[in-house]
Amino acid sequence: MVSSPRTVAVLGSTGSIGTQALDVVARNPDHLRVVALSAGSNVDLLAEQAVRFEVELVAVGSGTHEGVAEAVSAYASRAGRPTYRPQVVVGPEASVAAAGCGADVVLNGITGAIGLRPTLAALAQGSTLALANKESLIVGGPVVKAAAAPGQIVPVDSEHSAIAQCLRAGAPQEVRRLVLTASGGPFRGRSRESLRAVGPADALAHPNFSMGRVVTTNSATLVNKGLEVIEAHLLFDLPFERIDVVVHPQQLVHSMVEFVDGSTIAQAGPPRMLVPIALGLSWPRRLADVDAGVDWSRAQEWQFEPLDDETFPAVRLAREVGSAGRTFPAVYNAANEVAVDAFHEGRIGFLDIVDTVARVVHEHASGSLAGMEPSGIESAALTVEDVMRADSWARHEARKVLGLPTELFPQGVLR
């Protein structure tokens, strides 16, 4: 008996993760079928995707219902499908609607804390959550974990996908530590002083991956690796002292798990995202011919180096933030997003990004020590509203620290 294809909703379908996911689906029609797509504003590409896969729901964060419907209709006519008319949702809750459509698998490929509500919507519907939007788990922390059933979240980050694969080699009680690999970014080996003069173009010159502006910049500051350490702690329930980071410039080993007998299991493959994305959609089953493997017939050298915490303090700060828990990860993430934007607008230097995050985190800690978090959150069970208030407070505080207008993020207002 042949089973029906898994239904899939792709959030952030016009971005790097989303477009690669749709490529995986297109090559595996017997296993996967797209039923919903969401994007922020790229209506033209979204309309083309919707028609190509004949999805049932199209969701767009900005624009008008009429404009989106017209764009879909125009592409449908050109493709010889003039009667195709999907449901269209437009507005700030559009991705939430797509996430809650009831698909078997929801791939959350949105960037940033705005992915939190879609993550919760997918979990509430009982869908398997293929999580590329690490920020939603990190900022949501206990809220997301409480909403998820065992095994409901499948990681799509290449490092966490690698760990999930390696963990199948042993029982949970046999795990000694997790080892996340990092490329080191474009500034590996540089001194802190030498980074004062680097600009946005330098930070976006990642040696292995082509990603969006925020993620690529986070890879240069190693904030991305800091977020991944917190994510690993939340996904795999290991304390921070048993989660290590090692620099591996080639990024062929995506991460490793060391077991109590001294054995280390590593997952290796080309520095691309196709396998983690495909596994997110099909877990625990593997799809055939997703990507080429490592060419073992070619002579090559793989390097592993310790992380330079003095030049790149973002990982050390993330460990402090993750250990503090509650809304601290949300503050870390939100302050970073503001600082990254300011850096690319030419308002601050590269080193100011993590320095700003640290100042905002420490301000948050000062309020928490008094028994009240600066965003007005009492020390009680955390809610999604609490998280979003902390996110808003951190954005306000980061802009204040940087001397930028704060009217966009008034303190205590939900984003």
Secondary structure in CASP SS format (residue, H / E / C, confidence):
PFRMAT SS
TARGET T0000
AUTHOR 0000-0000-0000
METHOD secondary structure of the structure
MODEL  1
M C 1.00
V C 1.00
S C 1.00
S C 1.00
P C 1.00
R E 1.00
T E 1.00
V E 1.00
A E 1.00
V E 1.00
L E 1.00
G C 1.00
S C 1.00
T C 1.00
G C 1.00
S H 1.00
I H 1.00
G H 1.00
T H 1.00
Q H 1.00
A H 1.00
L H 1.00
D H 1.00
V H 1.00
V H 1.00
A H 1.00
R C 1.00
N C 1.00
P C 1.00
D C 1.00
H C 1.00
L E 1.00
R E 1.00
V E 1.00
V E 1.00
A E 1.00
L E 1.00
S E 1.00
A E 1.00
G C 1.00
S C 1.00
N C 1.00
V H 1.00
D H 1.00
L H 1.00
L H 1.00
A H 1.00
E H 1.00
Q H 1.00
A H 1.00
V H 1.00
R H 1.00
F H 1.00
E C 1.00
V C 1.00
E C 1.00
L E 1.00
V E 1.00
A E 1.00
V E 1.00
G C 1.00
S C 1.00
G C 1.00
T C 1.00
H H 1.00
E H 1.00
G H 1.00
V H 1.00
A H 1.00
E H 1.00
A H 1.00
V H 1.00
S H 1.00
A H 1.00
Y H 1.00
A H 1.00
S H 1.00
R H 1.00
A C 1.00
G C 1.00
R C 1.00
P C 1.00
T C 1.00
Y C 1.00
R C 1.00
P C 1.00
Q E 1.00
V E 1.00
V E 1.00
V E 1.00
G C 1.00
P C 1.00
E C 1.00
A H 1.00
S H 1.00
V H 1.00
A H 1.00
A H 1.00
A H 1.00
G C 1.00
C C 1.00
G C 1.00
A C 1.00
D C 1.00
V E 1.00
V E 1.00
L E 1.00
N E 1.00
G C 1.00
I C 1.00
T C 1.00
G C 1.00
A H 1.00
I H 1.00
G H 1.00
L H 1.00
R H 1.00
P H 1.00
T H 1.00
L H 1.00
A H 1.00
A H 1.00
L H 1.00
A H 1.00
Q C 1.00
G C 1.00
S C 1.00
T E 1.00
L E 1.00
A E 1.00
L E 1.00
A C 1.00
N C 1.00
K H 1.00
E H 1.00
S H 1.00
L H 1.00
I H 1.00
V H 1.00
G H 1.00
G C 1.00
P H 1.00
V H 1.00
V H 1.00
K H 1.00
A H 1.00
A H 1.00
A C 1.00
A C 1.00
P C 1.00
G C 1.00
Q C 1.00
I E 1.00
V E 1.00
P E 1.00
V C 1.00
D C 1.00
S H 1.00
E H 1.00
H H 1.00
S H 1.00
A H 1.00
I H 1.00
A H 1.00
Q H 1.00
C H 1.00
L H 1.00
R H 1.00
A H 1.00
G C 1.00
A C 1.00
P H 1.00
Q H 1.00
E H 1.00
V E 1.00
R E 1.00
R E 1.00
L E 1.00
V E 1.00
L E 1.00
T E 1.00
A E 1.00
S C 1.00
G C 1.00
G C 1.00
P C 1.00
F C 1.00
R C 1.00
G C 1.00
R C 1.00
S C 1.00
R C 1.00
E H 1.00
S H 1.00
L H 1.00
R H 1.00
A H 1.00
V C 1.00
G C 1.00
P H 1.00
A H 1.00
D H 1.00
A H 1.00
L C 1.00
A C 1.00
H C 1.00
P C 1.00
N C 1.00
F C 1.00
S C 1.00
M C 1.00
G C 1.00
R H 1.00
V H 1.00
V H 1.00
T H 1.00
T H 1.00
N H 1.00
S H 1.00
A H 1.00
T H 1.00
L C 1.00
V H 1.00
N H 1.00
K H 1.00
G H 1.00
L H 1.00
E H 1.00
V H 1.00
I H 1.00
E H 1.00
A H 1.00
H H 1.00
L H 1.00
L H 1.00
F H 1.00
D C 1.00
L C 1.00
P C 1.00
F H 1.00
E H 1.00
R H 1.00
I E 1.00
D E 1.00
V E 1.00
V E 1.00
V E 1.00
H C 1.00
P C 1.00
Q C 1.00
Q C 1.00
L C 1.00
V E 1.00
H E 1.00
S E 1.00
M E 1.00
V E 1.00
E E 1.00
F E 1.00
V C 1.00
D C 1.00
G C 1.00
S C 1.00
T E 1.00
I E 1.00
A E 1.00
Q E 1.00
A E 1.00
G C 1.00
P C 1.00
P C 1.00
R C 1.00
M C 1.00
L H 1.00
V H 1.00
P H 1.00
I H 1.00
A H 1.00
L H 1.00
G H 1.00
L H 1.00
S H 1.00
W C 1.00
P C 1.00
R C 1.00
R C 1.00
L C 1.00
A C 1.00
D C 1.00
V C 1.00
D C 1.00
A C 1.00
G C 1.00
V C 1.00
D C 1.00
W C 1.00
S C 1.00
R C 1.00
A C 1.00
Q C 1.00
E C 1.00
W C 1.00
Q C 1.00
F C 1.00
E E 1.00
P E 1.00
L C 1.00
D C 1.00
D C 1.00
E C 1.00
T C 1.00
F C 1.00
P C 1.00
A H 1.00
V H 1.00
R H 1.00
L H 1.00
A H 1.00
R H 1.00
E H 1.00
V H 1.00
G H 1.00
S H 1.00
A H 1.00
G C 1.00
R C 1.00
T C 1.00
F H 1.00
P H 1.00
A H 1.00
V H 1.00
Y H 1.00
N H 1.00
A H 1.00
A H 1.00
N H 1.00
E H 1.00
V H 1.00
A H 1.00
V H 1.00
D H 1.00
A H 1.00
F H 1.00
H H 1.00
E C 1.00
G C 1.00
R C 1.00
I C 1.00
G C 1.00
F C 1.00
L H 1.00
D H 1.00
I H 1.00
V H 1.00
D H 1.00
T H 1.00
V H 1.00
A H 1.00
R H 1.00
V H 1.00
V H 1.00
H H 1.00
E H 1.00
H H 1.00
A H 1.00
S H 1.00
G H 1.00
S H 1.00
L H 1.00
A C 1.00
G C 1.00
M E 1.00
E C 1.00
P C 1.00
S C 1.00
G C 1.00
I C 1.00
E E 1.00
S C 1.00
A C 1.00
A C 1.00
L C 1.00
T C 1.00
V H 1.00
E H 1.00
D H 1.00
V H 1.00
M H 1.00
R H 1.00
A H 1.00
D H 1.00
S H 1.00
W H 1.00
A H 1.00
R H 1.00
H H 1.00
E H 1.00
A H 1.00
R H 1.00
K H 1.00
V H 1.00
L C 1.00
G C 1.00
L C 1.00
P C 1.00
T C 1.00
E C 1.00
L C 1.00
F C 1.00
P C 1.00
Q C 1.00
G C 1.00
V C 1.00
L C 1.00
R C 1.00
END
